[in-house]
Amino acid sequence: MTTFSDARSYILAAFADSGLAIVPFQLVADALDVSRAAVEGQVRANKLEAIKIGRTRYVTLRSIRRQLEDWENEVATVRAFLERAAKDGTLTLAYDPVMGVIGRKTSTPNDRTVIGKILGQISRESYKQHGFLLSSMVVQKQTGEPSDAFYGLAGDIDPSADDYDTWKEYHNAQLALIAAHYKPE
């Protein structure tokens, strides 16, 4: 961790190196949609870079930028994987291969949280663009159904979800919309 004894020494160094731009921990937590404790953990794990000025620590803007770029790359990679599968006629995939495409594992709790957020973003985007939740393709290996979190998200973003008698009907309707959209011409 880079340390400055006072604000003046930091500002003089930042004039020479814009990479030293900083953000308070709580603002980082808000921007990344995580807790302040999670930001602390990412600093300890060297996933985010901290700078100390006097007794106060901050996160560098460049490390936040890297993390947000990594996030967008993971979202794009998972979305492309799902779209390829749909174009090939595969309408359901277990979590393992979906998570594996970005180097994440179902056995790691944080990875399961991350894939949930990634699939949520993909669903919001695909619903806005095409009227379906692309993440409905991702199902639990044991049940062949999406997770409860998927149904919660569906209820939040798709008003038509209430028109179905069961979640299974809703899920099947989503898969039909996906199949029709990605059907080879």
C-alpha positions in Angstrom: 0.0 0.0 0.0 1.3 3.4 -1.0 1.5 5.7 2.1 1.6 9.5 2.3 2.2 11.3 5.6 -0.2 14.0 4.8 -2.6 15.4 2.2 -0.1 17.8 0.7 2.4 15.1 -0.1 -0.4 13.1 -1.7 -1.6 16.0 -3.8 1.9 16.8 -5.0 2.4 13.1 -6.0 -1.1 13.0 -7.7 -0.2 16.0 -9.8 2.7 13.9 -11.2 0.8 10.6 -11.4 -3.0 10.7 -12.2 -3.0 7.0 -11.4 -3.0 8.0 -7.7 -6.6 9.4 -8.0 -8.5 8.0 -4.9 -12.0 7.2 -3.8 -13.3 6.8 -0.2 -14.0 3.2 0.8 -17.8 3.7 1.3 -18.1 5.3 -2.1 -16.3 2.3 -3.6 -18.7 -0.1 -1.8 -21.7 1.9 -3.2 -20.3 1.8 -6.7 -19.5 -1.9 -6.7 -22.8 -2.8 -4.9 -20.9 -4.5 -2.0 -20.4 -3.8 1.6 -17.6 -1.7 3.0 -16.3 -4.9 4.6 -16.1 -6.5 1.2 -14.1 -3.6 -0.1 -11.7 -4.1 2.9 -11.4 -7.8 2.0 -10.7 -6.9 -1.7 -7.9 -4.6 -0.5 -6.4 -7.3 1.7 -6.6 -9.7 -1.2 -4.9 -7.2 -3.4 -7.9 -7.1 -5.8 -8.2 -3.3 -5.1 -5.3 -1.0 -4.5 -5.3 1.2 -1.4 -3.5 4.4 -0.6 -3.0 5.7 2.9 -2.9 9.4 3.6 -2.1 10.0 7.2 -4.3 7.5 9.0 -7.0 7.3 6.4 -7.1 4.7 3.6 -8.6 5.2 0.1 -8.9 3.0 -3.0 -7.3 4.0 -6.2 -9.5 4.9 -9.1 -7.4 2.8 -11.5 -8.0 -0.4 -9.5 -11.7 0.3 -9.4 -11.6 0.9 -13.2 -9.8 -2.5 -13.6 -12.4 -4.3 -11.5 -15.3 -2.7 -13.4 -13.7 -3.6 -16.7 -13.2 -7.2 -15.5 -16.8 -7.3 -14.5 -18.0 -6.1 -17.9 -15.8 -8.7 -19.5 -17.3 -11.4 -17.4 -20.8 -10.3 -18.2 -20.0 -10.2 -21.9 -18.4 -13.6 -21.9 -21.3 -15.3 -20.1 -23.8 -13.5 -22.4 -21.9 -14.6 -25.5 -21.8 -18.2 -24.1 -25.5 -18.3 -23.5 -26.3 -16.8 -26.9 -24.0 -19.3 -28.7 -25.8 -22.1 -26.9 -29.2 -20.8 -27.8 -28.2 -20.4 -31.5 -27.0 -24.0 -31.4 -30.4 -25.1 -30.0 -29.3 -25.7 -26.4 -31.8 -24.0 -24.3 -30.8 -25.1 -20.8 -27.3 -25.2 -19.2 -26.3 -26.1 -15.7 -24.4 -23.6 -13.7 -21.0 -25.5 -13.9 -20.3 -24.8 -17.6 -21.7 -21.3 -17.4 -19.5 -20.4 -14.4 -16.5 -22.3 -15.9 -16.4 -20.1 -19.0 -15.3 -17.2 -16.7 -13.1 -19.4 -14.4 -15.6 -19.5 -11.5 -16.8 -22.5 -9.5 -20.1 -23.6 -8.1 -18.3 -24.8 -5.0 -17.1 -21.3 -4.1 -19.8 -19.2 -2.3 -18.5 -15.8 -3.6 -18.5 -17.2 -7.1 -22.1 -18.2 -6.8 -22.9 -14.7 -5.6 -21.1 -13.2 -8.5 -22.7 -15.4 -11.1 -26.1 -14.4 -9.7 -25.3 -10.8 -10.2 -23.9 -11.4 -13.7 -27.0 -13.4 -14.7 -29.2 -10.6 -13.2 -27.5 -8.0 -15.3 -27.8 -10.2 -18.4 -31.5 -10.7 -17.7 -32.2 -7.0 -17.3 -30.4 -6.2 -20.5 -32.0 -9.0 -22.6 -35.5 -8.2 -21.2 -35.0 -4.5 -22.2 -33.7 -5.4 -25.6 -35.7 -8.5 -26.5 -38.5 -9.0 -24.0 -37.1 -12.2 -22.4 -34.7 -13.2 -19.6 -31.7 -14.8 -21.2 -30.6 -16.2 -17.9 -33.6 -18.5 -17.8 -31.4 -20.9 -19.8 -29.2 -21.4 -16.6 -30.7 -24.1 -14.4 -29.8 -26.1 -11.4 -28.4 -29.5 -12.3 -30.6 -31.4 -9.8 -33.9 -29.8 -10.7 -33.6 -28.6 -14.3 -35.1 -25.3 -13.0 -33.7 -21.8 -12.5 -32.8 -20.7 -9.0 -35.3 -19.0 -6.7 -33.3 -15.8 -7.3 -34.2 -16.0 -11.0 -37.9 -16.1 -10.2 -37.5 -13.2 -7.8 -35.8 -11.2 -10.6 -38.5 -12.2 -13.1 -41.2 -10.9 -10.8 -39.3 -7.6 -10.4 -38.7 -6.9 -14.0 -41.3 -8.7 -16.1 -44.9 -7.7 -15.4 -46.1 -10.7 -17.5 -44.7 -13.1 -14.9 -47.9 -12.7 -13.0 -49.9 -13.9 -15.9 -48.7 -17.5 -15.5 -50.3 -20.0 -13.2 -46.9 -21.5 -12.3 -43.2 -20.6 -12.4 -42.6 -23.6 -14.6 -45.0 -22.2 -17.2 -43.3 -18.9 -17.0 -39.9 -20.6 -17.4 -41.0 -22.6 -20.4 -42.4 -19.5 -22.0 -39.1 -17.7 -21.6 -37.3 -20.6 -23.2 -39.7 -20.5 -26.1 -39.1 -16.8 -26.6 -35.3 -17.5 -26.5 -35.6 -20.3 -29.0 -37.7 -18.2 -31.4 -35.3 -15.3 -31.2 -32.1 -17.3 -31.8 -33.7 -19.7 -34.3 -31.5 -20.2 -37.3 -32.9 -18.6 -40.4 
